[in-house]
Amino acid sequence: MTQVPYAEALLALATMEGGPEHPPDAVEPEEFVLCELGDHDESAEHAGHLWTADTPDDQDLWLLWSGTGAHRVHRLDTLRLCPAVLRELATRTVTTCAFFDHHPGPHSFSVTDPLADLIAAHVHSEVRRLVSEDDAPGAPDAPFPPEAPGMPDAPGTPDAPGTLNGPGAPGRPDTPDTDAP
């Protein structure tokens, strides 16, 4: 991961063919990029995609860097797209490589993103947890638990046969009329 050199990125975006109309909308002053290339040896530069150019020759703006800390060196370059494609005969889909031509390592359709996978797993587990909490008795949106008999003012306890006095009672302003056609 590296920080995008903001001033240089703005200049590159403003001068590239097919660049954005308003470069400050395309990059943030404190923006960071992750290397998208997957596993590669230390001799290869890391690369992060910055902008997809709107040109007929399919050239995109990439931030390339090597080294670490004070020895980190970066450059911005407009590079042609990799021509590799993955064809899946069973589904009749064609996936193009999203990297630049002659990139090191595997093509984008073979690279996994462990951080994105970890975030997705966390989000899915949180959704499952929240859904299971909503289904639990006593949850805020769950129906009221049965009350002890003889408690006429308890929510959800009938005062008289066929009537309710709690939230969700027919005729209450907070209750939709479910008998309407």
Sine and cosine of phi, psi and omega as CSV:
sin_phi,cos_phi,sin_psi,cos_psi,sin_omega,cos_omega
0.00,0.00,0.58,-0.82,0.05,-1.00
-0.50,-0.87,0.39,-0.92,0.05,-1.00
-0.99,0.16,0.66,-0.75,0.04,-1.00
-0.96,0.27,0.80,-0.60,0.06,-1.00
-0.94,0.35,0.98,-0.22,-0.21,-0.98
-0.84,0.54,-0.80,0.60,-0.06,-1.00
-0.88,0.47,-0.69,0.73,0.01,-1.00
-0.91,0.40,-0.62,0.79,0.01,-1.00
-0.91,0.41,-0.67,0.74,0.05,-1.00
-0.87,0.50,-0.69,0.72,0.01,-1.00
-0.89,0.45,-0.71,0.71,0.00,-1.00
-0.89,0.45,-0.67,0.74,0.01,-1.00
-0.92,0.39,-0.61,0.79,-0.03,-1.00
-0.95,0.32,-0.48,0.88,-0.09,-1.00
-0.98,-0.20,-0.15,0.99,-0.04,-1.00
-0.99,0.17,0.56,-0.83,0.08,-1.00
-0.93,0.36,0.76,-0.65,-0.01,-1.00
0.98,0.17,0.26,0.97,0.01,-1.00
-0.97,0.26,0.07,-1.00,-0.03,-1.00
-0.94,0.34,0.45,-0.89,0.04,-1.00
-0.92,0.39,-0.56,0.83,-0.02,-1.00
-0.77,-0.64,1.00,0.02,-0.10,-1.00
-0.79,0.62,-0.58,0.81,0.02,-1.00
-0.88,0.47,-0.33,0.94,0.07,-1.00
-0.98,0.21,-0.27,0.96,-0.09,-1.00
-1.00,-0.06,-0.35,0.94,-0.03,-1.00
-0.59,-0.81,0.62,-0.78,0.00,-1.00
-1.00,-0.09,0.45,-0.89,0.01,-1.00
-0.87,0.50,-0.54,0.84,-0.02,-1.00
-0.92,-0.39,0.60,0.80,-0.07,-1.00
-0.99,0.14,0.60,-0.80,0.07,-1.00
-0.86,-0.51,0.46,-0.89,0.10,-1.00
-0.79,-0.61,0.50,-0.86,0.10,-0.99
-0.98,-0.17,0.48,-0.87,0.11,-0.99
-0.92,0.40,0.77,-0.64,-0.06,-1.00
-1.00,-0.10,-0.09,1.00,-0.20,-0.98
-0.99,0.14,-0.09,1.00,-0.05,-1.00
0.96,0.27,-0.40,-0.92,-0.02,-1.00
-0.94,0.35,0.76,-0.66,0.12,-0.99
-0.42,-0.91,0.34,-0.94,-0.07,-1.00
-0.97,0.25,0.19,-0.98,-0.09,-1.00
-0.93,0.37,-0.30,0.95,-0.01,-1.00
-0.97,0.23,-0.32,0.95,-0.02,-1.00
-1.00,0.02,0.56,-0.83,0.06,-1.00
-0.96,0.29,0.50,-0.87,0.19,-0.98
-0.98,0.19,0.37,-0.93,-0.03,-1.00
-0.56,-0.83,0.68,-0.73,0.10,-1.00
-0.76,-0.65,0.75,-0.66,-0.02,-1.00
-0.97,0.25,0.73,-0.69,0.01,-1.00
-0.93,-0.36,-0.63,0.77,-0.09,-1.00
-0.43,-0.90,0.68,-0.73,0.11,-0.99
-1.00,-0.08,0.91,-0.41,-0.05,-1.00
-0.96,0.26,0.54,-0.84,0.06,-1.00
-0.99,-0.14,0.96,0.27,-0.03,-1.00
-0.72,-0.70,0.39,-0.92,0.01,-1.00
-0.94,0.34,-0.34,0.94,-0.06,-1.00
-0.99,-0.11,0.23,0.97,0.11,-0.99
0.76,0.65,0.89,0.45,0.08,-1.00
-0.90,-0.43,0.73,-0.69,-0.01,-1.00
-0.87,-0.49,0.37,-0.93,0.03,-1.00
-1.00,-0.02,0.80,-0.60,-0.01,-1.00
-0.83,-0.55,0.57,-0.82,0.18,-0.98
-0.98,-0.19,0.85,-0.53,0.01,-1.00
-0.91,-0.42,0.63,-0.78,0.00,-1.00
-0.49,-0.87,0.36,-0.93,0.07,-1.00
-0.57,-0.82,0.24,-0.97,-0.01,-1.00
0.99,0.17,0.07,-1.00,0.00,-1.00
-0.69,-0.72,0.35,-0.93,0.08,-1.00
0.82,0.58,-0.74,-0.67,-0.02,-1.00
-0.93,0.36,-0.26,0.97,-0.02,-1.00
-0.99,-0.11,0.15,0.99,0.00,-1.00
-0.96,0.28,0.73,-0.68,0.03,-1.00
-0.83,-0.56,0.73,-0.69,0.01,-1.00
-0.79,-0.62,0.33,-0.94,0.10,-1.00
-0.48,-0.88,0.48,-0.88,0.09,-1.00
-0.95,-0.31,0.70,-0.71,-0.05,-1.00
-0.54,-0.84,0.59,-0.81,0.10,-1.00
-1.00,-0.06,0.89,-0.46,-0.12,-0.99
-0.82,-0.58,0.56,-0.83,0.07,-1.00
-0.93,0.36,0.48,-0.88,0.03,-1.00
-0.96,0.29,0.49,-0.87,0.07,-1.00
-0.93,0.38,0.70,-0.71,-0.03,-1.00
-0.99,0.13,-0.03,1.00,-0.08,-1.00
-0.92,0.38,0.61,-0.79,0.07,-1.00
-0.73,-0.68,0.48,-0.88,0.09,-1.00
-0.91,-0.41,0.87,-0.50,0.01,-1.00
-0.95,-0.31,0.82,-0.57,0.06,-1.00
-0.96,-0.28,0.94,-0.34,-0.09,-1.00
-0.92,0.39,-0.59,0.81,-0.05,-1.00
-0.90,0.44,-0.63,0.78,-0.04,-1.00
-0.97,-0.24,-0.10,1.00,-0.03,-1.00
0.84,0.54,0.59,0.80,0.05,-1.00
-0.98,-0.22,0.49,-0.87,0.06,-1.00
-0.81,-0.59,0.84,-0.54,0.01,-1.00
-0.90,-0.43,0.82,-0.57,0.03,-1.00
-1.00,-0.02,0.44,-0.90,0.07,-1.00
-0.95,0.32,0.72,-0.69,-0.05,-1.00
-1.00,-0.04,0.03,1.00,-0.02,-1.00
-1.00,-0.03,-0.01,-1.00,0.01,-1.00
-1.00,0.05,0.34,-0.94,-0.01,-1.00
-0.88,0.48,0.65,-0.76,0.02,-1.00
0.90,0.44,0.51,0.86,0.04,-1.00
-0.94,0.35,0.45,-0.89,0.08,-1.00
-0.98,0.22,0.37,-0.93,0.10,-1.00
0.98,0.21,-0.15,-0.99,-0.05,-1.00
-0.95,0.31,0.24,-0.97,0.04,-1.00
-0.96,0.30,0.33,-0.94,-0.09,-1.00
-0.85,0.53,-0.55,0.83,-0.03,-1.00
-0.96,0.29,-0.11,0.99,0.06,-1.00
-0.95,-0.32,-0.06,1.00,-0.04,-1.00
-1.00,-0.05,0.74,-0.67,0.12,-0.99
-0.98,-0.21,0.46,-0.89,0.00,-1.00
-0.92,-0.39,0.99,-0.14,-0.06,-1.00
-0.87,0.49,-0.58,0.82,0.01,-1.00
-0.92,0.40,-0.72,0.70,0.03,-1.00
-0.90,0.44,-0.63,0.78,0.05,-1.00
-0.90,0.44,-0.66,0.75,0.03,-1.00
-0.90,0.43,-0.70,0.72,0.02,-1.00
-0.89,0.45,-0.70,0.72,0.00,-1.00
-0.88,0.47,-0.67,0.74,0.02,-1.00
-0.89,0.46,-0.65,0.76,0.01,-1.00
-0.90,0.43,-0.70,0.71,0.01,-1.00
-0.88,0.48,-0.71,0.70,0.00,-1.00
-0.89,0.46,-0.65,0.76,0.00,-1.00
-0.93,0.38,-0.60,0.80,0.05,-1.00
-0.92,0.40,-0.65,0.76,0.04,-1.00
-0.89,0.45,-0.72,0.70,0.03,-1.00
-0.87,0.49,-0.66,0.75,0.01,-1.00
-0.90,0.43,-0.71,0.70,-0.01,-1.00
-0.91,0.42,-0.63,0.77,0.03,-1.00
-0.91,0.41,-0.67,0.74,0.00,-1.00
-0.93,0.36,-0.53,0.85,0.08,-1.00
-0.92,0.39,-0.61,0.79,0.01,-1.00
-0.91,0.40,-0.49,0.87,0.00,-1.00
-0.99,0.11,-0.23,0.97,-0.05,-1.00
-0.95,0.31,0.54,-0.84,0.05,-1.00
-0.88,0.48,0.63,-0.77,0.01,-1.00
1.00,0.08,0.00,1.00,0.05,-1.00
-0.92,0.39,0.46,-0.89,-0.09,-1.00
-0.81,0.59,-0.60,0.80,-0.04,-1.00
-0.99,-0.11,-0.04,1.00,-0.02,-1.00
-0.97,0.24,0.42,-0.91,0.04,-1.00
-0.89,0.45,0.39,-0.92,-0.01,-1.00
-0.91,0.42,0.59,-0.81,0.05,-1.00
-0.94,0.34,0.41,-0.91,0.00,-1.00
-0.87,0.49,0.69,-0.73,0.00,-1.00
-0.99,-0.11,0.28,-0.96,0.03,-1.00
-0.93,0.38,0.62,-0.78,0.02,-1.00
-0.89,0.45,0.48,-0.88,0.05,-1.00
1.00,0.08,0.21,0.98,0.02,-1.00
-0.93,-0.36,1.00,0.10,-0.13,-0.99
-0.91,0.42,-0.43,0.90,-0.04,-1.00
-1.00,-0.05,0.00,1.00,-0.01,-1.00
-0.95,0.31,0.69,-0.73,0.02,-1.00
-0.86,0.51,0.69,-0.72,0.06,-1.00
0.99,0.10,-0.01,1.00,0.01,-1.00
-0.99,-0.11,0.78,-0.62,-0.02,-1.00
-0.91,0.40,0.70,-0.71,0.13,-0.99
-0.99,0.14,-0.62,0.78,0.02,-1.00
-0.60,-0.80,0.36,-0.93,-0.02,-1.00
-0.81,0.58,0.77,-0.64,0.08,-1.00
1.00,0.07,0.08,1.00,0.02,-1.00
-0.81,-0.59,0.48,-0.88,0.08,-1.00
-0.82,-0.57,0.54,-0.84,0.03,-1.00
-0.91,-0.42,0.03,1.00,-0.05,-1.00
-0.99,-0.12,-0.06,-1.00,0.07,-1.00
-0.83,0.55,0.62,-0.78,-0.02,-1.00
1.00,0.00,0.05,1.00,-0.01,-1.00
-0.96,0.27,0.59,-0.81,0.04,-1.00
-0.85,0.52,0.64,-0.76,0.03,-1.00
1.00,0.05,-0.15,0.99,0.02,-1.00
-0.98,0.18,0.55,-0.83,-0.05,-1.00
-0.91,0.41,-0.37,0.93,-0.02,-1.00
-1.00,0.00,0.15,0.99,-0.06,-1.00
-0.88,-0.47,0.82,-0.58,0.08,-1.00
-0.94,0.35,0.55,-0.84,0.01,-1.00
-0.99,0.17,0.96,-0.29,-0.07,-1.00
-1.00,0.05,-0.14,0.99,0.02,-1.00
-1.00,0.06,-0.16,0.99,-0.02,-1.00
-0.94,0.34,0.56,-0.83,0.00,-1.00
-0.93,0.36,0.00,0.00,0.00,0.00
